[in-house]
Amino acid sequence: MGFKQLLTKVQQAEAALEARERRVGAEWQRLKVTWKEGWTPGRVIIAGLVSGFVVGRAAPVRAAARSGQIMQLVTMLSGLFAGGSAQVAATEAEHAADTAEGVADAVAPQAGSTQSGAVPSGAARAPAAQTPSSQAPSQAAAAQDFPPSEP
């Protein structure tokens, strides 16, 4: 390809670019006119109501996310559920201790009839004292694990 052919090709590309720029400018002007004509008073009011609703719903969520309130809420709820689970576990442990005490009372007369006086294998040892229900679950569990010393 010669220099004159390249120069002609560049001039054709520039002319095509200028034509497209003019066409885009005309389309832009037509869009502006159509846009302005489309904004009737009713549409302006509806658009204001919709945008106000969207901003009103989004602003509290953004503010809460920035301030960490959502994370505090999640942390609080997880602690609430964990506390409830611990209470259920403590109640089940107390029930199991009561059951073990009943089994130990039932086995105790048989233990006295054995020759050596030892507790048969598989029998649970009853706790020495019943823990009051007013104690915290962790204290009740600790009291069941370690019976009070005898005087």
ABEGO torsion letter per residue (X at the ends): XBAAAAAAAAAAAAAAAAAAAAAAAAAAAAAAAAAAAABBAAAAAAAAAAAAAAAAAAAAAAAAAAAGAAAAAAAAAAAAAAAAAAAAAAAAAAAAAAAAAAAAAAAAAAAAABAAGBBBBGBBBBBABBBBAABBAAAAAAAAABBBBBX
